[in-house]
Amino acid sequence: MKIREEYQKETKSYAAHTPESRPSTLDCSQGINPYGPPQEALSAIRNFDAARVGSYPHSHAAHEAIIRYWRGCADLKPENILLVDGSISALYLINALFARPGAQVVGFMPTFTDMVVNVGLNGMEYVGIPPADAEYRLDVEALLAAITEETSFVYIDNPNNPTGQLLPVGEVARIAEKAKACDACVLMDEAYADFVEKGDSAISLLSKFDNLAVLRTFSKGFGLAGLRAGYLVASPELIGLLGKASNPYAMSELTREAAAAAMSAQGYPTAHKEQIAAVKRALRGATGNALKLLVTDDRVPICALKHKDAVDLQALFMEQDVLTVSGAEFDCMDASFVRLRVTREEDAPRLIEAVRRVDLGMQ
């Protein structure tokens, strides 16, 4: 069959390489909100009129909720918003839009694995910028230097996946400025940004940079991963171009209503930021011998751990009945790393004990 050469190469996705676990296993692999969705979203699902599934989705509830949610930070209009079936769908759309012979995508490493894979599937080259130091800090200066006339767009997941570190808005502005001078776009994948404050979002920069696009999902902070809902905000011109390749019925009628209800919940999704930060501080306190916690923002529930020896760290945690994501799934990492999502506060003692035992080499 006349299949594109890029699709015949081996690819990887940590979503497809999850070890078998038991019912007792503490699952710290999924980067979702450990506290689940807000009650408002669950109520919207329970009260949804099932007869509405017989028609194509036309509800404007999600658009209206997004505009209200960002009021005071950005003056969004419906033409600035593209609904998508989970943020990964938007990544695929962006790649399809910019794919051309010789195209380069510049971004940090490590980063969201599926994005790097899809860049390659579209025949583009991912120019990955390695960490600045052993703590895995993002190397902004090296990234800026890598943006050239050959760059189609810059991809940054912020907070970073897998480390959970946050790039300040001021640094994003510097990157957008350099990219604009090279006629390149900047895509900020803010999948985990709902765990931090709105002021930390690049959405506040949209009025200054027409080459900036910001991606959000309802899977993480809002706890609605099973509904597959997300949105992209950008200039009307860019949204219009992406709309040519997108599904006009993205996000089902039920999903639109549930997502809108989630955004109306007071205090969500940062409602549990103190608990998440407390667990992360305890996690940091349980390391220091064999394990190192890489630089991270304590408000973000994911983080990365590195073992000082060449071990299979994911396997060591499985011996403690804790499921993590192997660092072997990420560029610039190997099996001596894991990505870990913190637990609910009530499950924290079990997680911290597991980390302590691995750190001290206990069986």
N, C-alpha and C positions, 0 to 999 in steps of 0.2 A: 504493500500500500504506500501511497505517496504522502507519508507522514513527515512533518517538519523534523529536521535533525535534532533540534533542541529538546523535543519531547522524547527522544530515544535515549537521552542521557539519564543516569541515575540521579534521583532527587531525594531529599530528606525532609521530614516534618516531624517534630517531636510529638505532634498529636497522634501520629501513627505508630509510635514506638513506646507505648506505655507498658511497663512490666505488669504481669498479673499480680493482683492484690487480693487480700481476703476481706471479708466484711468488717473485720476488726481494724483494718489498715487505716491509719490517719492520712488522708489524702491532702497533701500539700503541693500537688502538681498543677492543678488548675488555677489560672490567674484570675479568679473571680472573687466577688465580694464574699468574705467568709460569713457575713451576716445576712446574705440573701437580699431579695428585693424589698422595697418599701411596701407597707400594707396597702397604700393607695393603688399600686399597680396590681396587686393580687385581687383587690376588690373590683377593679375594672375588668379583670379577666372573668371573675365569678359572675358579674352582672352583665356581661356582654350578651347582646341579643344574637343567638346562634343563627337566626334567619339571615343575618347580614353576610354570612359566608357564601351565600348564593350569588352575590354580585362581585364584580371586580372592585378592588379597594380605591375609594375616592376621598376618604376622610382627610380633612385638613388639620385634624387635631394635633398631629405631630409637628407640622410646620409652625402652627400657632404657638405650641408649647416651647419650641426651640427659640422662637423670637422673643417670647416673654422671659425665658430663662436667662438669656444673654443681654436683656435690656439693662443699660447702665454700663455695660462692658463693650458692647458693639451694637450698632444700629442695623440689625439684619432685616432683610425682606425675603419673601418667598423665593425670589429669583437668585438669592445667595445660597440656597439650600438644596442639596440633592439627597434624597432618602436612599438608603442601601440596605441590602439584606445582610447585616453584619458588616463591620468595617473592612473585613478582608475582601469583600466584593468591591469596595471602593479602591482598594489597592490594585486589584486586577484591572479596573477601569483606567486608572491613572497609567499603569504600565502599557495598556493597549493604546492609549492616547499618544504617548511619547515614544513608543517603539518605532525605531527607524534604523537603517544600517549604520553601524558605528556609534550608536547612541551610548552615552555613559550616564550612570546614576551614581552619585556620590553620597556616601553615608558612613556612619560610625559602625564599628565592629567591637563587640558582638551586637547583634540586633535581631529583630523578629525574623526567624529563619524563613518562614514561608514567603516573605516579601523578597528576600534575596533569591530564592529559588524561582519565583515567578518572573523576576527581572530577567533571569537567564532564559527561561522558557520563551520570553518575548524577543530573544536575540540581542538583548542589551548586555552591557558589561557593568557589573557592580564594582565600583572603586571604593573598597572598604578602608576606613581609617582606623588603625589599631589604637588600643588604649594608650593614654599618655604615660601611665606608670603602673606599678604593681597593684595599686588600689583600683585599677581599671577606670580612672577618671577619663571623661570624654576629652579628646584633644581637639579643641575648637580651632586653634591656630593651624593645625595640620589640615583640618577640614576646609578652612577658608583657602588655604594654598592650593588645595586639590580642585577647587571650582574654577573651571576654565571655559573657553568658548566651546569645548567639546561636551560640556555638561548639559544634559537635557533637563534633569531635575535633581534636587537634593532630597534625600529621604532621611527623616529623623523620627524615631519613636521617642516620645517625651511625655512622661518618664520612660527611661530606657528599659527595654525588655532584653536581657534578664536581670539587670542589676537594680533597677528601681531608682536610679539617680535622676535628678531633675535638672534640666538645662534652663537657666534663668531667661526670662523674656528678653532682656537686654542682649544676650548672646544670640538669641533667635533673630533679633533685628539686624545684628551685624551680618549674619549669614544671609538673610533675605536681601540685604543691601548689596553684598558681593554677588549673589546669584542674579539679581536684577541687572547689574552691570555686565553680566555675561549672557543676558537674555535667557536665563534659566528659571525654572519654577522651584519652589520649596514646598514640599509636602511634610507637614507636621502630623504624625500619627499619634494622637493624644488618647490612645486606648485606655491608659491608666491615669489620665489626668483628672478624672472625676474625683479621685481621692485627695486631690489638693485643691487650693482655692481657685476661684474663677480668674483672679488677677494673675495667676501663674500661666494662663493659657495664651497661646499665640493668637487667639481670636481677637484679642485687644489690638492687634497690629494690622488687621485686615484693611482698615481704612487708609493705611499708609503704604501697603504693598499689594499691588494688583497681581503680583507673581506668587502670592502665598495662598496655600490651601491648607485647611485644618480638618482633620478627620476625628470623629468622635464615635463611640460605640455605647450601646446600652448593656453590653455583656459584662462589663467589669464593675464599675462603681454602682450601677443601678441594679445589678444582679439578675439581668434578664437574658443570659447567654442562650437559653433554649429557644428564645423567640426570634433570634437572628435579626437584630435591628441596629442600625447605625445611621450616621449622616455626615455629609461633607459640606463644609462652608467655604466659599471662595467668591471671587468676582462673578457677576452675572455672565461674563464672556466665557470664563472657564467652566462654569456650571453648565452653560448651554452646549459647549463642546462635549463634555462628559455625558450629557443627557442624550446625545445622539447614539451612544453605545450602551446606555443603561436600560434596565427594564422599567418601563413607565409605571408598572404596578409593584415596584419594590416595596417591601413591608406590607404584610397583609392588613386587612381592616382591623382585626383583633390586635395585631402588634402595634399598629398606629395608636390605638386607644390606650393600650397598656403603657406604651412609651410616654405618651402625653401625661398620663396619670402619674407615672414615676417622677417626671420632671416637676410635678406640682407638689411633691412631698416636701414638707418643710424640714430643712436641715439635711436632707439626703443629697448626695451620697457621702458627704463628709461627717455624717452623724456619729460614726464610730472611729473617728481619727485618733482620739485619745487612747482608745483600747488597742488599736493597731500599733500606734507608736510605743505603747507600753510593752507589748509583746515583742516588738522589734528590739527595744532596748534590752529586754531580758535575753533575747536571742544573742545579741552582741556580747552580753556579759557571760554567756555560756561558752564562748569561743576564746581563742588566744593561745592554745597549745598546738594542736595539729590543724585546726581550722582557722581561716581568716574570713571575716565578713567584708565583702567588697563595698566600696563607697555606695551609699544609698540614701534616699530620703525616707525618714522614719514614718511619714504619713502614708507611703505607698506600700501595699501589703506584700509585694514580691521583693526578693533580694537574691544575691548569689553568694555561695560559700565556696571556698577553695581549700583543698587539703594540701598540706606541705609535701606529701609523698605522691608517687605515681600510682594511685589506687583508683578503684571504681567506686567513687563516692556515692553514687546512686545505690549501688549494691549494699554498701555499708549502712545506709539509711533503711533499706528494705529489711536488713537484719534487725533493725529496731522497729519494724512494722510501720515505717513512715515512707510514703511515696513522694518522690521529687522528680524533677526533670533533669536528665543527664546533661552536663556541660558539653558532652561530645556532640550534641545537636546544634551547637552554636559555633560559628567561626571565631577564631582567636581563643577558644576554650578547648578543653578535652575532658576525659572521664573523671579527672580529679576535681572537677567543679560540679555543682548542682545549682539549679534555680529552685527556690523554695518560696511557697506562699505561706504567710503566717496564718495561724488558726484564730478561731474565736477565743476570747479571753478565757473562757472556762476550759478549753482544751489546751491552753498554753503550757501548763505544767508538764503534760505528757510530751509535747514537742520539745520544750527546753531540756527535759531530761534526756531525750534521744540525742539532741545536739551535744549535750555535755558528755554523754557516753562515747559518741563518735570522736569528739575532740580529744578525749583522754585515752582513746584506743580500747575501750571496754567492750566486751561481748554482750 
